[in-house]
């Protein structure tokens, strides 16, 4: 492989899930979670991947989420890789977190059974323009008295566009995020110099995937589906805006007619055809 060769990208959700959702890679997953959440590895026990499978029929579905759901001891964790910006992404994240939290109880079960839920969002776009921090964490606070309401809510955002490219062996969080955002073999080889065993194993796994033509085709199909999704959302937004403009213009013409302006007067003012 040439050093400047383009590789499968870990930030493509199907590749991310194959890397971190593989039962044989739980050591990679454990190290990754420990480093990005600043949690000692010994506290991450009994990791269970609840949805490791990737249904072949879902690869081409534009609006299908390839997230990763985990049980970690007495915590529920959801990891989502999001490549494209969405206007209401924070609201969507809050909705998904609430569904994860509320899904724990069957009817009649006590609230004491509710476990902490952690939402991890890895974004390939800028969500928070007001600061340069790569990592943002949210929970529920009393803003007046600076008191946390509960420890059961954590929502994390990691913005890949803000990640620095320097190799700092002491910044393991940044190294993992550099790995996810990298696309060239040369970039992955630079990361090897950090001498992190689990990160090197992840790079080796990615190289193996890159040599598998079937997996490369699945990744290509998934990327196409995601492009189609972005186009569908953009088209829907444009259609909504056009309908909004048309409605607003119609209401304006009605009001102008109500004030006694003739069709000819309206046409002269706006050089448009009056609404019949």
N, C-alpha and C positions, 0 to 999 in steps of 0.2 A: 504494500500500500504506500502510495506517495504521501509525503508529509502534508501536502496541501489538499489531500483528497477530502471531499465532502462525505461526511458520515451520516448515518441515521441520527436524527436529533432527539435527545432525551426529553426535550420539551414538547414533542409531539405526544399527545396523551396515550396513544397505543404503545409507543416505545417506553414511555415512563412507567406504564402499568406492567409491561413485560419485565422491566428491570427490577422494580421495587415490589411488585405483586407476586413474584415467583417464590414458591415455598422453599426452594433451594437457596434463596437470597435473603433469608430473614436476618442474617448477620449484617448485610448491607442496609436493609431497612432499619434495623435497630440503631446502627451507627448514624445513619442519616437523621433519624428522628431525635436522637440524643444531641447531635450537634446543632441542628437548626432550632430546636426548642430549648436548648441549654438545660437538659435533664440528664442526670447521671444514668449511664446505661443500666446499672443494677436496679434502677427503679422501673425500667421498661421490661417487665416480665410477663410471660404468658401471652405473647403477641399472637393473635389469631387473625388471619386474613379472611374476611367474610365473603368477598367477591373476587377471588383470584382469576376466575374464568373470563375469557373474552369471546363472546359469541360471534362466529364468523358473519352471521346475518346482520350484526349491528355495525360492522365496519363502515358500510355505505350509508348508514342512517345519519342524516344531517344534524339532527337535534338529540342524538344519543350521547349521554355522559359516560365517559370511561374514567370514572373516579375510583378511588381505592378506599374501601371501608374496613376498619380495623377494630378489634377488641384488644385493649392493652390493660390487662389486670381489671381494674374497676373503672376504666375509662373507655369511651367510644371516640374514635378518631376517623375523620374523613379527610382525604387528601385529593385535591383537584388541581389539575394542570390546565390553565386557561391561556390560550395563545392570543386570542383576538379580544380587543376591547369591546365592552358592552356598556351602554349608557347607564343601565340600572344594575350593574354587577353587585354593588354592596347590598342592595335590596334582595337580589337573588340569593346571595350568600346567606343573608339573615334568614330567608325562607327555608333554605336547605338545612341550616343549623337547627331551626325550630322543628322541622320534620324529624330530624335525627333524634333530637331531645324528646319529643313527644311520642316517638315510636317505641319507647322503652316500656311503657305501662300498658297492660291489658286492663279491660274494664274492671273496676273494683279494687285494683291493686293500690297499695299505699304510696304516697309521694316519697317516702323514705327509700324506696327502691331506685330512685332516679340517680344515675351516675353522671359524672362530669362528661361533657361533650366538647371535643376540640375540632375546630374546622381549620384546615390548612389550605390556603389558596396560593398557588405559585403562578405568578402572572408575567406574561411576556409583553407587558405594556405598563405605562405609568398610570397609576390610579390616584396617587396623592402628589399633586404638583407643589404643595406648600412646604415640603421638606425633602431632603435628600436621603433619608434613612431607607435602607433596603427592607427592613422588617418593621411592620406595624402590628401591634396587638390590641385587641379590643375586648372589653368585658362590660359588665353592668355596674355603674357607679352612682352613688348619691353625689351629684355635682355640688351641692351646697356644703356638705360636711366631709367630702372626699373619702367616702366609705364605700367599699365594694359590697354589693348586694349579695353576691353568691360566687363561689369558686367553681361553679358547674358550667360556666360559659367562658370559652376562649375562642376567639376568631383571629387567625393570623393571616397576614398578607405578606408575601415576599415578591418584590418587584425586580425582575431580572434585568430590566433596562438600567437599573441603578447599581448593579454589581460591578465592582472594580476588577480589572483584569490582572492585577499583580498577584504573584504567587506568594502568599503569606502562610507559612506552615502553622502559625499560631492562630489563624482565623479559619477554623475548620468549617464554620457555617458558610463563609464566603467561597471556600473551595468546592463545597457541594453545589452551591448555586452556580458557580462557574462551570462545573461539569454539566449541569442541566442546560445551560444556555449555549454551550459549545457545539460547533458543527464540523470543525476541521480536525483531522488527525493530529496536526501539529499542536492544536490547543489541548487535546487530550494527553499528548506526550509531555507537554509542559506540566500538566497537573500531576503526572506520575512523579515528578521531582519532589512533591510534597511528602512522599513516602507514607501515605495513609493506606493501610492494607485493604480496608473495605472499599475505599474509593478506587484503588487499583483493580480490585475484583470487579467492580461495576464497569470500569473501562474495558476490561477483558471480555465481560459479558456483552458489552456493546459491540466490540469488534467481531465477536462470534455472530451476533445478530446481523451485522453488516455484511457478513459473508454468506448469509442465508437468503437465497433469492426469493423464496416464498415469503419470508418475513418482510423483505424489502418491498415486495408487491403489495402486501397487506398495508404497510405503512404508506405507500403511494396512494392506495385506495382511500385510506383514512384521511390523508391530507387533502385529497380531492373533495371528499365529503365535507370537510371543514371549510374549504373555499366555497363550496356550494351553499353551505349554511350562512356564511358571511354575506354572500350575494343575495340570498333569500331575505335576510334581515334588512339589508340595505334597500332592496326593492320594496319591502313592506313599509319601511319608514318613508320612502319617497311617495308611495301611494297614499299613505296617511296624510303627509304634508300637502299633497296635491288636493286631496279631498277637503282638507282643512282650508286651503286657500280658496277653493271653489265655493265652499259654504260661506266663508267670510265675505267674498265678493258679492254673492247673491244677496246676503243680508244687507250689505251696504247699498246696493242698487234699489232694494225695496224701500229703504229709509229715504233715499234721495227722491224717489217717486212720490213718497208720502209727503214730502215737503213741496211738491208741486213742480219739480223739474220734469221736463218732457224728455222723450227718448232722444231727440236731436240734441238737447242740452247736455245730456249725459254723455252722448257719443263725442261731442266736441271737447268736453272736459277731459275724458280719459282715453279717447280714441279707441273705444271698445264697443262691442255690440251690446245693446241693452238686453236685459233678461226679459223674455216674453212672459 
